[in-house]
Amino acid sequence: MKESMLDVLIYLFDHYMDEEADLGADRDNLTEELEAAGFRDGEIHKAFEWLDALAAHRERSECEPPVSQNQSVRIFSDREMEHLDAEMRGLLLYLGQNGILTPLHREIVIERVMALEEDDIDLEQVKWVVLMVLFNMPGQEGPYAWMEDFMFEEQVGLFH
C-alpha cells in the first residue's frame, strides 16, 4: 500500500492533471480509483483537503497585486527550518532569484510543504510541490514548463 498524502498528490498529478481536469467534480469516483490503486482513505481525504487549500490560494493570488522580486526578504521560522533543510531553502532561493517563483508563490510553496504533515521531507518532494503550485497558478505556464524540465532532466551538480 502507498502510504503518504504526497504519494496520493503525485499520483493525481501524474494521472489526472491537465488543462481540463476538474478534481472537484467527481471525488467519489476518484476516491474509488485511488483506493483501487492502493491508497488509504485517510490519505486520500488529506490529499483532497490539500488540493482544496491550494485552489483557495489560486483564487487569492488572482486578486493580489504583483510584487517586485527585489522587495521581499524571507526569514524562515524555527518550525520551517526543522522541515526545510539548507538544500531545500537554497532551491527556493534559486527559483526566486531566477524568476520561477514569485514571493507570493514561494510562500504558497512553503505553506503547502508544511501542510504535508511529513517529518522527513526531501528535496524531490519540495520540487513536486513547486510543480503543483505553479501548475495551479494563473499565468505561470513558462515557470511551470521550466520547473518540469528542471525536474525531469539530469542536472547533476547544479546546487553543489
C-alpha positions in Angstrom: 0.0 0.0 0.0 1.1 3.5 -0.7 1.4 5.5 2.5 1.7 9.3 2.3 -0.5 12.1 1.3 2.2 13.3 -1.1 2.1 9.9 -2.9 -1.6 10.5 -3.5 -1.0 14.0 -4.7 1.8 12.9 -7.1 -0.4 10.1 -8.4 -3.3 12.5 -9.0 -0.9 15.0 -10.7 0.6 12.3 -12.9 -2.8 10.7 -13.9 -5.4 13.5 -13.8 -3.8 16.9 -14.1 -4.3 18.6 -17.4 -5.8 21.8 -18.6 -9.4 20.4 -18.4 -9.1 18.3 -15.2 -11.6 19.1 -12.5 -10.7 17.0 -9.5 -13.6 18.5 -7.6 -16.3 17.3 -10.0 -16.4 13.6 -9.1 -14.4 12.9 -6.0 -16.4 9.7 -5.2 -15.2 8.0 -8.4 -11.7 9.4 -7.9 -11.6 8.1 -4.3 -12.6 4.6 -5.6 -9.9 4.7 -8.2 -7.3 5.8 -5.7 -8.4 3.1 -3.2 -8.1 0.5 -6.1 -4.6 1.9 -6.7 -3.7 1.0 -3.1 -4.1 4.3 -1.3 -5.8 4.5 2.2 -8.9 6.5 2.7 -7.4 8.9 5.2 -4.5 9.8 2.9 -6.9 10.3 0.0 -9.1 12.7 2.2 -6.0 14.6 3.3 -4.8 15.0 -0.3 -8.2 16.4 -1.4 -8.1 18.9 1.5 -4.5 19.8 0.4 -5.7 20.4 -3.1 -8.7 22.5 -1.9 -6.3 24.7 0.1 -4.2 25.1 -3.0 -7.2 26.1 -5.0 -8.1 28.7 -2.4 -4.5 30.1 -2.8 -5.1 30.3 -6.5 -8.3 32.4 -6.0 -6.5 34.7 -3.6 -3.4 35.1 -5.9 -5.6 36.3 -8.7 -6.5 39.3 -6.5 -3.0 40.1 -5.2 -1.1 42.9 -6.8 2.2 41.8 -8.4 5.3 42.1 -6.0 8.7 43.0 -7.3 11.3 40.2 -6.7 13.5 42.8 -5.0 11.0 43.8 -2.4 11.0 40.6 -0.5 13.2 39.1 2.2 12.3 35.7 3.6 13.2 34.7 7.2 12.3 31.1 8.0 10.6 30.2 11.3 12.1 27.6 13.6 9.4 25.1 12.5 10.1 25.7 8.8 13.8 25.3 9.4 13.1 21.9 11.0 11.3 20.7 7.9 13.2 22.6 5.1 16.9 21.9 5.2 19.6 24.2 3.7 19.3 22.5 0.3 15.6 23.0 0.1 15.8 26.6 1.2 18.6 27.0 -1.4 16.3 25.7 -4.1 13.5 28.1 -3.1 16.0 31.0 -3.2 17.4 29.9 -6.5 13.9 29.6 -8.0 13.0 33.1 -6.7 16.2 34.7 -8.0 15.6 33.2 -11.4 12.0 34.3 -11.7 10.5 30.9 -11.4 8.8 31.6 -8.1 7.4 35.0 -7.2 7.5 35.9 -3.4 3.8 35.0 -3.2 4.2 31.7 -4.9 7.2 30.9 -2.7 5.0 31.5 0.4 2.4 29.2 -1.1 5.0 26.5 -1.7 6.3 26.8 1.9 2.8 26.6 3.3 1.9 23.6 1.1 5.1 21.8 2.1 4.4 22.4 5.7 0.8 21.1 5.2 2.1 17.8 4.0 2.5 16.8 7.7 5.6 14.8 6.9 8.6 14.7 9.2 11.1 13.6 6.5 10.6 15.9 3.6 13.2 15.6 0.9 14.3 17.8 -2.0 12.3 15.8 -4.6 9.1 16.3 -2.6 9.7 20.1 -2.5 10.2 20.1 -6.2 6.9 18.3 -6.7 5.1 20.8 -4.5 6.7 23.7 -6.5 5.5 22.0 -9.7 1.9 21.5 -8.4 1.8 25.1 -7.1 3.0 26.6 -10.5 0.5 24.3 -12.4 -2.4 25.7 -10.3 -1.5 29.4 -10.6 -2.7 31.5 -13.5 -0.1 32.9 -15.8 2.6 30.6 -14.7 2.9 28.4 -17.8 6.5 29.5 -18.5 7.8 28.9 -15.0 5.8 25.6 -14.8 7.4 24.4 -18.1 10.9 25.4 -16.8 10.3 23.6 -13.5 9.0 20.5 -15.3 12.2 20.4 -17.4 14.3 21.0 -14.3 12.7 18.1 -12.5 12.9 15.5 -15.3 16.3 16.3 -16.8 19.6 15.2 -15.3 21.0 18.3 -13.7 24.0 16.9 -11.8 25.9 19.4 -9.7 23.5 22.4 -10.0 23.5 23.1 -6.3 26.9 21.8 -5.4 
